């Protein structure tokens, strides 16, 4: 019996969204400045007058653009060491601890950027499907190398990576509308399972 687990990250496995947490951890001064600068955009986003992907890209770029891959990876590892395990739901950690890697393949499927989720995925021995940061000559351009990994894009990325693979059962875990397509596609879906 070969199972496939698909876990959303922010809010499903964790108590809080990691985007603001990571950017503030990376550079709190820049974060505060960019946060204030982006307030009008956040308001428009709430009113559904702007695309989430554009605001997200602009905010992340404001803090991280021009940083080297080495520096970002170093900070991401420090972020993991600082916030693991306290930002994770106890039920989620218990569940992950009991996964049999012989019989199960597990993926974290997240709209968060690969740069800061990767150390968590590595720790859990899971594969990662995330929004990808774009680097040129090892410098972060402020752009994404992939589409924002949310909603229909989550399912697109899953199908792409699983092409030709077979599982007896696929179970998806999520907590927002951004997980709907992934959860509808899975054999079984668990909404707010670890809450």
Secondary structure, DSSP 8 states (H G I E B T S, - for coil): --EEEEE--TTTTBSS-HHHHHHHHH-HHHHHHHHHHHHHHHHHHHTT-S-HHHHHHHHHHHHHTT-BHHHHHHHHHHHHHHHTTTTB-HHHHHHHHT--TTTEEEEEEEEEEHHHHHHHHHHHT-EEEEE-EEEETTEEEEEESS---STHHHHHHHHHHHTT---SEEEEEE-SGGGHHHHHHSSEEEESTT-
